[in-house]
Amino acid sequence: MNNILTLHPPISLRFKLKFNLKLFWITLSILIITLLGLYIFQVNYLTYETYQLQNSQKKIDELSFENEILEIKLAKLTSLVNIETLIEKFNFEKANKIHYIQISESQIVKE
């Protein structure tokens, strides 16, 4: 009996290698496209968040400036000169003599 040794793999093995290589390239292409899409989405989201942060910072600056103006106005309105003017405007009078109500213990209600 003659034994023959061949170096070439059978035809079916070659076909499987080519098919797997084709499947590999298709899978790799889909993966690259998916990762590229995710990258674009993340960059877009990061840009949006940066824009929102800048808008919020502008609002904070505007409100801080307005708050300082209101504090200055409040300090002017509550100064002694303005309080005396308001007292005269509303016809308040200075209390000369203060009378306190005296309550004796017999008038207190007990339970």
Gaussian input, Z-matrix of N, CA and C with variables (Angstrom, degrees):
# hf/3-21g

backbone

0 1
 N
 C     1     B1
 C     2     B2     1     A1
 N     3     B3     2     A2     1     D1
 C     4     B4     3     A3     2     D2
 C     5     B5     4     A4     3     D3
 N     6     B6     5     A5     4     D4
 C     7     B7     6     A6     5     D5
 C     8     B8     7     A7     6     D6
 N     9     B9     8     A8     7     D7
 C    10    B10     9     A9     8     D8
 C    11    B11    10    A10     9     D9
 N    12    B12    11    A11    10    D10
 C    13    B13    12    A12    11    D11
 C    14    B14    13    A13    12    D12
 N    15    B15    14    A14    13    D13
 C    16    B16    15    A15    14    D14
 C    17    B17    16    A16    15    D15
 N    18    B18    17    A17    16    D16
 C    19    B19    18    A18    17    D17
 C    20    B20    19    A19    18    D18
 N    21    B21    20    A20    19    D19
 C    22    B22    21    A21    20    D20
 C    23    B23    22    A22    21    D21
 N    24    B24    23    A23    22    D22
 C    25    B25    24    A24    23    D23
 C    26    B26    25    A25    24    D24
 N    27    B27    26    A26    25    D25
 C    28    B28    27    A27    26    D26
 C    29    B29    28    A28    27    D27
 N    30    B30    29    A29    28    D28
 C    31    B31    30    A30    29    D29
 C    32    B32    31    A31    30    D30
 N    33    B33    32    A32    31    D31
 C    34    B34    33    A33    32    D32
 C    35    B35    34    A34    33    D33
 N    36    B36    35    A35    34    D34
 C    37    B37    36    A36    35    D35
 C    38    B38    37    A37    36    D36
 N    39    B39    38    A38    37    D37
 C    40    B40    39    A39    38    D38
 C    41    B41    40    A40    39    D39
 N    42    B42    41    A41    40    D40
 C    43    B43    42    A42    41    D41
 C    44    B44    43    A43    42    D42
 N    45    B45    44    A44    43    D43
 C    46    B46    45    A45    44    D44
 C    47    B47    46    A46    45    D45
 N    48    B48    47    A47    46    D46
 C    49    B49    48    A48    47    D47
 C    50    B50    49    A49    48    D48
 N    51    B51    50    A50    49    D49
 C    52    B52    51    A51    50    D50
 C    53    B53    52    A52    51    D51
 N    54    B54    53    A53    52    D52
 C    55    B55    54    A54    53    D53
 C    56    B56    55    A55    54    D54
 N    57    B57    56    A56    55    D55
 C    58    B58    57    A57    56    D56
 C    59    B59    58    A58    57    D57
 N    60    B60    59    A59    58    D58
 C    61    B61    60    A60    59    D59
 C    62    B62    61    A61    60    D60
 N    63    B63    62    A62    61    D61
 C    64    B64    63    A63    62    D62
 C    65    B65    64    A64    63    D63
 N    66    B66    65    A65    64    D64
 C    67    B67    66    A66    65    D65
 C    68    B68    67    A67    66    D66
 N    69    B69    68    A68    67    D67
 C    70    B70    69    A69    68    D68
 C    71    B71    70    A70    69    D69
 N    72    B72    71    A71    70    D70
 C    73    B73    72    A72    71    D71
 C    74    B74    73    A73    72    D72
 N    75    B75    74    A74    73    D73
 C    76    B76    75    A75    74    D74
 C    77    B77    76    A76    75    D75
 N    78    B78    77    A77    76    D76
 C    79    B79    78    A78    77    D77
 C    80    B80    79    A79    78    D78
 N    81    B81    80    A80    79    D79
 C    82    B82    81    A81    80    D80
 C    83    B83    82    A82    81    D81
 N    84    B84    83    A83    82    D82
 C    85    B85    84    A84    83    D83
 C    86    B86    85    A85    84    D84
 N    87    B87    86    A86    85    D85
 C    88    B88    87    A87    86    D86
 C    89    B89    88    A88    87    D87
 N    90    B90    89    A89    88    D88
 C    91    B91    90    A90    89    D89
 C    92    B92    91    A91    90    D90
 N    93    B93    92    A92    91    D91
 C    94    B94    93    A93    92    D92
 C    95    B95    94    A94    93    D93
 N    96    B96    95    A95    94    D94
 C    97    B97    96    A96    95    D95
 C    98    B98    97    A97    96    D96
 N    99    B99    98    A98    97    D97
 C   100   B100    99    A99    98    D98
 C   101   B101   100   A100    99    D99
 N   102   B102   101   A101   100   D100
 C   103   B103   102   A102   101   D101
 C   104   B104   103   A103   102   D102
 N   105   B105   104   A104   103   D103
 C   106   B106   105   A105   104   D104
 C   107   B107   106   A106   105   D105
 N   108   B108   107   A107   106   D106
 C   109   B109   108   A108   107   D107
 C   110   B110   109   A109   108   D108
 N   111   B111   110   A110   109   D109
 C   112   B112   111   A111   110   D110
 C   113   B113   112   A112   111   D111
 N   114   B114   113   A113   112   D112
 C   115   B115   114   A114   113   D113
 C   116   B116   115   A115   114   D114
 N   117   B117   116   A116   115   D115
 C   118   B118   117   A117   116   D116
 C   119   B119   118   A118   117   D117
 N   120   B120   119   A119   118   D118
 C   121   B121   120   A120   119   D119
 C   122   B122   121   A121   120   D120
 N   123   B123   122   A122   121   D121
 C   124   B124   123   A123   122   D122
 C   125   B125   124   A124   123   D123
 N   126   B126   125   A125   124   D124
 C   127   B127   126   A126   125   D125
 C   128   B128   127   A127   126   D126
 N   129   B129   128   A128   127   D127
 C   130   B130   129   A129   128   D128
 C   131   B131   130   A130   129   D129
 N   132   B132   131   A131   130   D130
 C   133   B133   132   A132   131   D131
 C   134   B134   133   A133   132   D132
 N   135   B135   134   A134   133   D133
 C   136   B136   135   A135   134   D134
 C   137   B137   136   A136   135   D135
 N   138   B138   137   A137   136   D136
 C   139   B139   138   A138   137   D137
 C   140   B140   139   A139   138   D138
 N   141   B141   140   A140   139   D139
 C   142   B142   141   A141   140   D140
 C   143   B143   142   A142   141   D141
 N   144   B144   143   A143   142   D142
 C   145   B145   144   A144   143   D143
 C   146   B146   145   A145   144   D144
 N   147   B147   146   A146   145   D145
 C   148   B148   147   A147   146   D146
 C   149   B149   148   A148   147   D147
 N   150   B150   149   A149   148   D148
 C   151   B151   150   A150   149   D149
 C   152   B152   151   A151   150   D150
 N   153   B153   152   A152   151   D151
 C   154   B154   153   A153   152   D152
 C   155   B155   154   A154   153   D153
 N   156   B156   155   A155   154   D154
 C   157   B157   156   A156   155   D155
 C   158   B158   157   A157   156   D156
 N   159   B159   158   A158   157   D157
 C   160   B160   159   A159   158   D158
 C   161   B161   160   A160   159   D159
 N   162   B162   161   A161   160   D160
 C   163   B163   162   A162   161   D161
 C   164   B164   163   A163   162   D162
 N   165   B165   164   A164   163   D163
 C   166   B166   165   A165   164   D164
 C   167   B167   166   A166   165   D165
 N   168   B168   167   A167   166   D166
 C   169   B169   168   A168   167   D167
 C   170   B170   169   A169   168   D168
 N   171   B171   170   A170   169   D169
 C   172   B172   171   A171   170   D170
 C   173   B173   172   A172   171   D171
 N   174   B174   173   A173   172   D172
 C   175   B175   174   A174   173   D173
 C   176   B176   175   A175   174   D174
 N   177   B177   176   A176   175   D175
 C   178   B178   177   A177   176   D176
 C   179   B179   178   A178   177   D177
 N   180   B180   179   A179   178   D178
 C   181   B181   180   A180   179   D179
 C   182   B182   181   A181   180   D180
 N   183   B183   182   A182   181   D181
 C   184   B184   183   A183   182   D182
 C   185   B185   184   A184   183   D183
 N   186   B186   185   A185   184   D184
 C   187   B187   186   A186   185   D185
 C   188   B188   187   A187   186   D186
 N   189   B189   188   A188   187   D187
 C   190   B190   189   A189   188   D188
 C   191   B191   190   A190   189   D189
 N   192   B192   191   A191   190   D190
 C   193   B193   192   A192   191   D191
 C   194   B194   193   A193   192   D192
 N   195   B195   194   A194   193   D193
 C   196   B196   195   A195   194   D194
 C   197   B197   196   A196   195   D195
 N   198   B198   197   A197   196   D196
 C   199   B199   198   A198   197   D197
 C   200   B200   199   A199   198   D198
 N   201   B201   200   A200   199   D199
 C   202   B202   201   A201   200   D200
 C   203   B203   202   A202   201   D201
 N   204   B204   203   A203   202   D202
 C   205   B205   204   A204   203   D203
 C   206   B206   205   A205   204   D204
 N   207   B207   206   A206   205   D205
 C   208   B208   207   A207   206   D206
 C   209   B209   208   A208   207   D207
 N   210   B210   209   A209   208   D208
 C   211   B211   210   A210   209   D209
 C   212   B212   211   A211   210   D210
 N   213   B213   212   A212   211   D211
 C   214   B214   213   A213   212   D212
 C   215   B215   214   A214   213   D213
 N   216   B216   215   A215   214   D214
 C   217   B217   216   A216   215   D215
 C   218   B218   217   A217   216   D216
 N   219   B219   218   A218   217   D217
 C   220   B220   219   A219   218   D218
 C   221   B221   220   A220   219   D219
 N   222   B222   221   A221   220   D220
 C   223   B223   222   A222   221   D221
 C   224   B224   223   A223   222   D222
 N   225   B225   224   A224   223   D223
 C   226   B226   225   A225   224   D224
 C   227   B227   226   A226   225   D225
 N   228   B228   227   A227   226   D226
 C   229   B229   228   A228   227   D227
 C   230   B230   229   A229   228   D228
 N   231   B231   230   A230   229   D229
 C   232   B232   231   A231   230   D230
 C   233   B233   232   A232   231   D231
 N   234   B234   233   A233   232   D232
 C   235   B235   234   A234   233   D233
 C   236   B236   235   A235   234   D234
 N   237   B237   236   A236   235   D235
 C   238   B238   237   A237   236   D236
 C   239   B239   238   A238   237   D237
 N   240   B240   239   A239   238   D238
 C   241   B241   240   A240   239   D239
 C   242   B242   241   A241   240   D240
 N   243   B243   242   A242   241   D241
 C   244   B244   243   A243   242   D242
 C   245   B245   244   A244   243   D243
 N   246   B246   245   A245   244   D244
 C   247   B247   246   A246   245   D245
 C   248   B248   247   A247   246   D246
 N   249   B249   248   A248   247   D247
 C   250   B250   249   A249   248   D248
 C   251   B251   250   A250   249   D249
 N   252   B252   251   A251   250   D250
 C   253   B253   252   A252   251   D251
 C   254   B254   253   A253   252   D252
 N   255   B255   254   A254   253   D253
 C   256   B256   255   A255   254   D254
 C   257   B257   256   A256   255   D255
 N   258   B258   257   A257   256   D256
 C   259   B259   258   A258   257   D257
 C   260   B260   259   A259   258   D258
 N   261   B261   260   A260   259   D259
 C   262   B262   261   A261   260   D260
 C   263   B263   262   A262   261   D261
 N   264   B264   263   A263   262   D262
 C   265   B265   264   A264   263   D263
 C   266   B266   265   A265   264   D264
 N   267   B267   266   A266   265   D265
 C   268   B268   267   A267   266   D266
 C   269   B269   268   A268   267   D267
 N   270   B270   269   A269   268   D268
 C   271   B271   270   A270   269   D269
 C   272   B272   271   A271   270   D270
 N   273   B273   272   A272   271   D271
 C   274   B274   273   A273   272   D272
 C   275   B275   274   A274   273   D273
 N   276   B276   275   A275   274   D274
 C   277   B277   276   A276   275   D275
 C   278   B278   277   A277   276   D276
 N   279   B279   278   A278   277   D277
 C   280   B280   279   A279   278   D278
 C   281   B281   280   A280   279   D279
 N   282   B282   281   A281   280   D280
 C   283   B283   282   A282   281   D281
 C   284   B284   283   A283   282   D282
 N   285   B285   284   A284   283   D283
 C   286   B286   285   A285   284   D284
 C   287   B287   286   A286   285   D285
 N   288   B288   287   A287   286   D286
 C   289   B289   288   A288   287   D287
 C   290   B290   289   A289   288   D288
 N   291   B291   290   A290   289   D289
 C   292   B292   291   A291   290   D290
 C   293   B293   292   A292   291   D291
 N   294   B294   293   A293   292   D292
 C   295   B295   294   A294   293   D293
 C   296   B296   295   A295   294   D294
 N   297   B297   296   A296   295   D295
 C   298   B298   297   A297   296   D296
 C   299   B299   298   A298   297   D297
 N   300   B300   299   A299   298   D298
 C   301   B301   300   A300   299   D299
 C   302   B302   301   A301   300   D300
 N   303   B303   302   A302   301   D301
 C   304   B304   303   A303   302   D302
 C   305   B305   304   A304   303   D303
 N   306   B306   305   A305   304   D304
 C   307   B307   306   A306   305   D305
 C   308   B308   307   A307   306   D306
 N   309   B309   308   A308   307   D307
 C   310   B310   309   A309   308   D308
 C   311   B311   310   A310   309   D309
 N   312   B312   311   A311   310   D310
 C   313   B313   312   A312   311   D311
 C   314   B314   313   A313   312   D312
 N   315   B315   314   A314   313   D313
 C   316   B316   315   A315   314   D314
 C   317   B317   316   A316   315   D315
 N   318   B318   317   A317   316   D316
 C   319   B319   318   A318   317   D317
 C   320   B320   319   A319   318   D318
 N   321   B321   320   A320   319   D319
 C   322   B322   321   A321   320   D320
 C   323   B323   322   A322   321   D321
 N   324   B324   323   A323   322   D322
 C   325   B325   324   A324   323   D323
 C   326   B326   325   A325   324   D324
 N   327   B327   326   A326   325   D325
 C   328   B328   327   A327   326   D326
 C   329   B329   328   A328   327   D327
 N   330   B330   329   A329   328   D328
 C   331   B331   330   A330   329   D329
 C   332   B332   331   A331   330   D330

   B1=1.4242
   B2=1.5119
   B3=1.2992
   B4=1.4579
   B5=1.5267
   B6=1.2773
   B7=1.4711
   B8=1.5249
   B9=1.3455
   B10=1.4462
   B11=1.5365
   B12=1.3024
   B13=1.4497
   B14=1.5212
   B15=1.3388
   B16=1.4589
   B17=1.5225
   B18=1.3314
   B19=1.4569
   B20=1.5223
   B21=1.2883
   B22=1.4557
   B23=1.5191
   B24=1.3193
   B25=1.4681
   B26=1.5187
   B27=1.2885
   B28=1.4657
   B29=1.5346
   B30=1.2889
   B31=1.4572
   B32=1.5302
   B33=1.2803
   B34=1.4591
   B35=1.5402
   B36=1.3270
   B37=1.4549
   B38=1.5222
   B39=1.3018
   B40=1.4543
   B41=1.5288
   B42=1.2858
   B43=1.4668
   B44=1.5250
   B45=1.3249
   B46=1.4557
   B47=1.5272
   B48=1.3156
   B49=1.4485
   B50=1.5202
   B51=1.3028
   B52=1.4577
   B53=1.5270
   B54=1.2974
   B55=1.4615
   B56=1.5272
   B57=1.3121
   B58=1.4582
   B59=1.5223
   B60=1.3154
   B61=1.4507
   B62=1.5261
   B63=1.3204
   B64=1.4707
   B65=1.5315
   B66=1.3098
   B67=1.4691
   B68=1.5253
   B69=1.3169
   B70=1.4594
   B71=1.5249
   B72=1.3246
   B73=1.4601
   B74=1.5284
   B75=1.3069
   B76=1.4674
   B77=1.5275
   B78=1.3220
   B79=1.4613
   B80=1.5288
   B81=1.3323
   B82=1.4557
   B83=1.5313
   B84=1.3242
   B85=1.4677
   B86=1.5250
   B87=1.3155
   B88=1.4731
   B89=1.5301
   B90=1.3183
   B91=1.4614
   B92=1.5272
   B93=1.3118
   B94=1.4769
   B95=1.5135
   B96=1.3183
   B97=1.4691
   B98=1.5269
   B99=1.3251
   B100=1.4642
   B101=1.5322
   B102=1.3245
   B103=1.4656
   B104=1.5217
   B105=1.3233
   B106=1.4639
   B107=1.5318
   B108=1.3335
   B109=1.4709
   B110=1.5173
   B111=1.3251
   B112=1.4662
   B113=1.5227
   B114=1.3268
   B115=1.4582
   B116=1.5254
   B117=1.3172
   B118=1.4662
   B119=1.5255
   B120=1.3313
   B121=1.4649
   B122=1.5299
   B123=1.3248
   B124=1.4652
   B125=1.5240
   B126=1.3242
   B127=1.4649
   B128=1.5243
   B129=1.3338
   B130=1.4625
   B131=1.5320
   B132=1.3073
   B133=1.4603
   B134=1.5340
   B135=1.3318
   B136=1.4564
   B137=1.5250
   B138=1.3232
   B139=1.4593
   B140=1.5248
   B141=1.3235
   B142=1.4680
   B143=1.5266
   B144=1.3289
   B145=1.4607
   B146=1.5349
   B147=1.3182
   B148=1.4607
   B149=1.5257
   B150=1.3229
   B151=1.4637
   B152=1.5305
   B153=1.3306
   B154=1.4616
   B155=1.5249
   B156=1.3172
   B157=1.4601
   B158=1.5283
   B159=1.3248
   B160=1.4632
   B161=1.5228
   B162=1.3414
   B163=1.4697
   B164=1.5239
   B165=1.3058
   B166=1.4675
   B167=1.5234
   B168=1.3151
   B169=1.4659
   B170=1.5239
   B171=1.3255
   B172=1.4671
   B173=1.5260
   B174=1.3433
   B175=1.4696
   B176=1.5240
   B177=1.3376
   B178=1.4627
   B179=1.5227
   B180=1.3397
   B181=1.4669
   B182=1.5261
   B183=1.3383
   B184=1.4669
   B185=1.5243
   B186=1.3317
   B187=1.4663
   B188=1.5302
   B189=1.3174
   B190=1.4657
   B191=1.5245
   B192=1.3315
   B193=1.4615
   B194=1.5271
   B195=1.3376
   B196=1.4689
   B197=1.5231
   B198=1.3222
   B199=1.4594
   B200=1.5311
   B201=1.3316
   B202=1.4657
   B203=1.5297
   B204=1.3322
   B205=1.4695
   B206=1.5228
   B207=1.3278
   B208=1.4637
   B209=1.5241
   B210=1.3197
   B211=1.4671
   B212=1.5325
   B213=1.3263
   B214=1.4713
   B215=1.5240
   B216=1.3470
   B217=1.4699
   B218=1.5192
   B219=1.3356
   B220=1.4563
   B221=1.5251
   B222=1.3224
   B223=1.4676
   B224=1.5269
   B225=1.3240
   B226=1.4715
   B227=1.5215
   B228=1.3491
   B229=1.4666
   B230=1.5225
   B231=1.3059
   B232=1.4721
   B233=1.5212
   B234=1.2951
   B235=1.4648
   B236=1.5328
   B237=1.3022
   B238=1.4675
   B239=1.5194
   B240=1.3063
   B241=1.4638
   B242=1.5277
   B243=1.3027
   B244=1.4619
   B245=1.5255
   B246=1.3214
   B247=1.4662
   B248=1.5321
   B249=1.3221
   B250=1.4690
   B251=1.5229
   B252=1.3099
   B253=1.4666
   B254=1.5193
   B255=1.3295
   B256=1.4639
   B257=1.5258
   B258=1.3168
   B259=1.4692
   B260=1.5211
   B261=1.3120
   B262=1.4720
   B263=1.5273
   B264=1.3150
   B265=1.4703
   B266=1.5287
   B267=1.3364
   B268=1.4651
   B269=1.5251
   B270=1.3192
   B271=1.4587
   B272=1.5286
   B273=1.3169
   B274=1.4548
   B275=1.5261
   B276=1.3261
   B277=1.4640
   B278=1.5134
   B279=1.3069
   B280=1.4557
   B281=1.5271
   B282=1.3103
   B283=1.4695
   B284=1.5275
   B285=1.3455
   B286=1.4531
   B287=1.5188
   B288=1.3244
   B289=1.4497
   B290=1.5257
   B291=1.3117
   B292=1.4615
   B293=1.5179
   B294=1.3216
   B295=1.4686
   B296=1.5208
   B297=1.3088
   B298=1.4537
   B299=1.5119
   B300=1.2921
   B301=1.4661
   B302=1.5195
   B303=1.3296
   B304=1.4570
   B305=1.5264
   B306=1.2872
   B307=1.4627
   B308=1.5216
   B309=1.3425
   B310=1.4678
   B311=1.5244
   B312=1.3277
   B313=1.4514
   B314=1.5093
   B315=1.2807
   B316=1.4651
   B317=1.5471
   B318=1.3016
   B319=1.4622
   B320=1.5424
   B321=1.2794
   B322=1.4590
   B323=1.5186
   B324=1.3115
   B325=1.4605
   B326=1.5093
   B327=1.3292
   B328=1.4761
   B329=1.5013
   B330=1.2755
   B331=1.4791
   B332=1.4907
   A1=109.80
   A2=111.66
   A3=118.15
   A4=109.96
   A5=114.96
   A6=119.97
   A7=108.25
   A8=115.25
   A9=119.83
   A10=107.99
   A11=115.02
   A12=121.08
   A13=108.20
   A14=116.80
   A15=120.04
   A16=109.18
   A17=116.49
   A18=121.51
   A19=111.70
   A20=117.21
   A21=120.82
   A22=110.21
   A23=116.52
   A24=117.80
   A25=109.54
   A26=116.44
   A27=119.17
   A28=110.74
   A29=116.89
   A30=123.71
   A31=110.72
   A32=118.62
   A33=121.61
   A34=110.97
   A35=117.43
   A36=120.32
   A37=110.87
   A38=119.51
   A39=122.80
   A40=110.30
   A41=116.56
   A42=120.62
   A43=110.38
   A44=116.79
   A45=120.40
   A46=111.01
   A47=117.83
   A48=120.41
   A49=110.73
   A50=119.04
   A51=122.25
   A52=110.08
   A53=116.61
   A54=120.20
   A55=110.31
   A56=118.12
   A57=121.64
   A58=111.08
   A59=118.11
   A60=121.28
   A61=110.19
   A62=116.44
   A63=120.14
   A64=110.19
   A65=116.41
   A66=121.03
   A67=110.27
   A68=117.23
   A69=121.68
   A70=110.64
   A71=118.68
   A72=122.17
   A73=111.57
   A74=117.04
   A75=120.08
   A76=109.74
   A77=116.92
   A78=121.40
   A79=110.54
   A80=116.07
   A81=120.05
   A82=111.03
   A83=117.39
   A84=120.96
   A85=111.01
   A86=117.31
   A87=121.37
   A88=110.21
   A89=116.38
   A90=120.53
   A91=110.99
   A92=117.61
   A93=120.97
   A94=110.57
   A95=118.26
   A96=121.75
   A97=110.38
   A98=116.82
   A99=120.89
   A100=111.05
   A101=116.91
   A102=119.97
   A103=111.48
   A104=117.34
   A105=120.66
   A106=110.46
   A107=116.35
   A108=120.22
   A109=111.69
   A110=117.46
   A111=121.22
   A112=111.18
   A113=117.16
   A114=121.08
   A115=110.58
   A116=116.82
   A117=120.74
   A118=110.29
   A119=117.10
   A120=121.68
   A121=110.82
   A122=117.43
   A123=120.97
   A124=111.90
   A125=117.54
   A126=120.25
   A127=109.61
   A128=116.84
   A129=121.05
   A130=110.25
   A131=118.01
   A132=122.26
   A133=110.81
   A134=117.16
   A135=121.18
   A136=110.97
   A137=117.08
   A138=121.37
   A139=110.51
   A140=116.90
   A141=121.52
   A142=110.91
   A143=116.74
   A144=120.69
   A145=111.18
   A146=117.42
   A147=120.91
   A148=110.31
   A149=116.21
   A150=120.79
   A151=110.71
   A152=117.40
   A153=121.41
   A154=111.08
   A155=116.90
   A156=121.23
   A157=110.95
   A158=117.00
   A159=120.25
   A160=110.93
   A161=117.76
   A162=120.72
   A163=110.73
   A164=116.67
   A165=120.47
   A166=110.61
   A167=116.71
   A168=120.10
   A169=110.53
   A170=117.69
   A171=120.69
   A172=110.41
   A173=117.24
   A174=120.52
   A175=110.63
   A176=116.72
   A177=120.44
   A178=110.50
   A179=116.16
   A180=119.89
   A181=111.48
   A182=116.86
   A183=120.45
   A184=111.24
   A185=116.69
   A186=120.24
   A187=111.51
   A188=117.40
   A189=120.02
   A190=110.69
   A191=116.81
   A192=120.90
   A193=110.33
   A194=116.46
   A195=120.67
   A196=110.76
   A197=117.15
   A198=121.44
   A199=110.66
   A200=117.45
   A201=120.32
   A202=111.29
   A203=115.83
   A204=119.65
   A205=110.51
   A206=117.12
   A207=120.66
   A208=111.68
   A209=117.64
   A210=119.88
   A211=110.89
   A212=116.52
   A213=119.98
   A214=110.40
   A215=116.73
   A216=120.38
   A217=110.76
   A218=117.19
   A219=121.00
   A220=110.85
   A221=116.89
   A222=119.85
   A223=110.66
   A224=117.06
   A225=119.91
   A226=110.94
   A227=116.71
   A228=120.05
   A229=112.53
   A230=117.58
   A231=119.53
   A232=112.55
   A233=118.25
   A234=119.95
   A235=109.28
   A236=117.38
   A237=122.27
   A238=112.28
   A239=117.61
   A240=120.48
   A241=110.09
   A242=116.36
   A243=119.85
   A244=111.90
   A245=116.85
   A246=119.11
   A247=109.93
   A248=117.00
   A249=119.64
   A250=110.44
   A251=117.64
   A252=120.65
   A253=110.56
   A254=117.32
   A255=120.66
   A256=111.35
   A257=117.12
   A258=120.53
   A259=110.01
   A260=116.43
   A261=119.73
   A262=111.19
   A263=116.42
   A264=120.78
   A265=111.33
   A266=117.62
   A267=120.77
   A268=112.86
   A269=118.61
   A270=124.71
   A271=112.95
   A272=117.47
   A273=120.12
   A274=108.21
   A275=114.48
   A276=119.48
   A277=108.57
   A278=114.60
   A279=119.96
   A280=108.99
   A281=116.02
   A282=120.53
   A283=108.68
   A284=114.59
   A285=119.32
   A286=111.57
   A287=116.04
   A288=119.81
   A289=107.49
   A290=115.63
   A291=120.72
   A292=108.10
   A293=116.13
   A294=122.02
   A295=108.40
   A296=115.56
   A297=120.71
   A298=108.94
   A299=117.66
   A300=122.48
   A301=107.56
   A302=115.03
   A303=120.49
   A304=108.44
   A305=116.14
   A306=120.82
   A307=107.73
   A308=113.99
   A309=116.90
   A310=108.40
   A311=115.06
   A312=118.51
   A313=113.06
   A314=118.70
   A315=120.73
   A316=110.48
   A317=118.04
   A318=119.98
   A319=111.67
   A320=118.89
   A321=121.46
   A322=108.40
   A323=116.38
   A324=122.53
   A325=108.77
   A326=114.71
   A327=119.48
   A328=108.64
   A329=115.37
   A330=119.10
   A331=111.15
   D1=134.98
   D2=-179.80
   D3=-99.24
   D4=126.48
   D5=175.13
   D6=-99.08
   D7=129.71
   D8=-178.54
   D9=-112.77
   D10=131.05
   D11=178.51
   D12=-106.56
   D13=124.97
   D14=178.73
   D15=-110.92
   D16=146.43
   D17=179.99
   D18=-96.39
   D19=-17.62
   D20=-178.68
   D21=-89.26
   D22=134.31
   D23=176.71
   D24=-70.36
   D25=161.97
   D26=179.20
   D27=-63.64
   D28=161.54
   D29=-176.22
   D30=-61.00
   D31=-39.57
   D32=-177.70
   D33=-62.30
   D34=-33.85
   D35=178.50
   D36=-68.56
   D37=-39.17
   D38=177.92
   D39=-63.53
   D40=-42.29
   D41=-179.54
   D42=-62.52
   D43=-41.41
   D44=179.27
   D45=-64.15
   D46=-39.48
   D47=178.76
   D48=-65.11
   D49=-42.17
   D50=178.84
   D51=-66.69
   D52=-42.14
   D53=179.77
   D54=-64.39
   D55=-43.19
   D56=179.21
   D57=-65.93
   D58=-36.24
   D59=177.55
   D60=-66.53
   D61=-41.44
   D62=177.23
   D63=-64.07
   D64=-43.17
   D65=178.01
   D66=-63.17
   D67=-38.64
   D68=177.82
   D69=-60.80
   D70=-47.26
   D71=-178.84
   D72=-66.19
   D73=-37.07
   D74=177.44
   D75=-66.00
   D76=-46.02
   D77=179.37
   D78=-62.98
   D79=-42.44
   D80=179.21
   D81=-63.84
   D82=-40.32
   D83=178.37
   D84=-63.88
   D85=-44.60
   D86=178.64
   D87=-62.68
   D88=-41.33
   D89=179.08
   D90=-63.85
   D91=-44.29
   D92=179.36
   D93=-63.29
   D94=-43.53
   D95=179.21
   D96=-63.41
   D97=-41.87
   D98=179.15
   D99=-64.17
   D100=-46.09
   D101=179.55
   D102=-65.48
   D103=-36.17
   D104=176.66
   D105=-64.59
   D106=-41.83
   D107=176.91
   D108=-62.33
   D109=-43.15
   D110=177.54
   D111=-63.41
   D112=-39.38
   D113=178.37
   D114=-62.47
   D115=-45.91
   D116=179.00
   D117=-61.84
   D118=-42.86
   D119=178.40
   D120=-60.51
   D121=-44.73
   D122=-178.38
   D123=-67.46
   D124=-39.66
   D125=178.16
   D126=-65.13
   D127=-40.55
   D128=177.80
   D129=-62.82
   D130=-44.55
   D131=179.70
   D132=-64.52
   D133=-41.11
   D134=178.70
   D135=-63.67
   D136=-40.17
   D137=177.36
   D138=-63.76
   D139=-42.82
   D140=178.61
   D141=-61.85
   D142=-45.13
   D143=-179.47
   D144=-64.97
   D145=-37.97
   D146=177.79
   D147=-64.32
   D148=-41.97
   D149=177.80
   D150=-62.38
   D151=-43.67
   D152=178.41
   D153=-63.57
   D154=-38.82
   D155=178.92
   D156=-64.40
   D157=-41.46
   D158=178.05
   D159=-65.37
   D160=-40.73
   D161=177.42
   D162=-63.08
   D163=-42.71
   D164=179.09
   D165=-63.83
   D166=-39.97
   D167=179.15
   D168=-64.69
   D169=-39.41
   D170=177.37
   D171=-63.19
   D172=-42.44
   D173=179.07
   D174=-63.83
   D175=-40.83
   D176=178.75
   D177=-61.80
   D178=-43.04
   D179=178.89
   D180=-63.69
   D181=-42.87
   D182=179.02
   D183=-63.33
   D184=-44.78
   D185=-179.69
   D186=-67.04
   D187=-35.96
   D188=176.97
   D189=-64.22
   D190=-42.55
   D191=178.38
   D192=-63.63
   D193=-43.51
   D194=178.70
   D195=-64.76
   D196=-37.39
   D197=178.33
   D198=-63.79
   D199=-41.05
   D200=177.71
   D201=-63.00
   D202=-41.09
   D203=178.14
   D204=-62.90
   D205=-43.47
   D206=179.57
   D207=-65.51
   D208=-36.48
   D209=177.19
   D210=-64.87
   D211=-39.44
   D212=177.69
   D213=-64.74
   D214=-43.07
   D215=178.23
   D216=-62.66
   D217=-41.34
   D218=179.09
   D219=-63.40
   D220=-41.21
   D221=178.68
   D222=-63.59
   D223=-38.41
   D224=178.64
   D225=-68.09
   D226=-40.80
   D227=-177.76
   D228=-70.21
   D229=-30.06
   D230=-177.31
   D231=-96.94
   D232=12.40
   D233=177.18
   D234=-71.77
   D235=160.50
   D236=-176.83
   D237=-62.03
   D238=-36.35
   D239=-179.86
   D240=-62.14
   D241=-44.53
   D242=-179.42
   D243=-70.91
   D244=-34.25
   D245=178.83
   D246=-65.50
   D247=-41.15
   D248=177.79
   D249=-64.11
   D250=-37.85
   D251=177.67
   D252=-64.87
   D253=-42.07
   D254=178.50
   D255=-64.95
   D256=-38.09
   D257=178.85
   D258=-62.17
   D259=-43.82
   D260=178.08
   D261=-66.91
   D262=-37.51
   D263=-178.46
   D264=-64.31
   D265=-40.22
   D266=-178.36
   D267=-91.01
   D268=9.00
   D269=177.57
   D270=58.31
   D271=39.95
   D272=174.17
   D273=-77.23
   D274=151.93
   D275=178.21
   D276=-122.83
   D277=151.36
   D278=179.00
   D279=-75.64
   D280=134.88
   D281=179.55
   D282=-77.92
   D283=124.42
   D284=-178.75
   D285=-91.55
   D286=-50.60
   D287=-176.61
   D288=-125.90
   D289=130.48
   D290=-177.44
   D291=-105.77
   D292=128.83
   D293=176.98
   D294=-111.96
   D295=127.43
   D296=177.94
   D297=-100.68
   D298=146.80
   D299=177.68
   D300=-80.81
   D301=128.03
   D302=178.93
   D303=-95.84
   D304=125.20
   D305=179.20
   D306=-115.63
   D307=125.77
   D308=178.39
   D309=-90.76
   D310=165.53
   D311=-177.66
   D312=-68.85
   D313=-24.76
   D314=-179.26
   D315=-72.90
   D316=-20.41
   D317=-178.40
   D318=-90.21
   D319=-7.07
   D320=-178.82
   D321=-82.53
   D322=135.26
   D323=178.98
   D324=-81.08
   D325=130.73
   D326=177.28
   D327=-120.85
   D328=148.41
   D329=178.75
   D330=-100.22

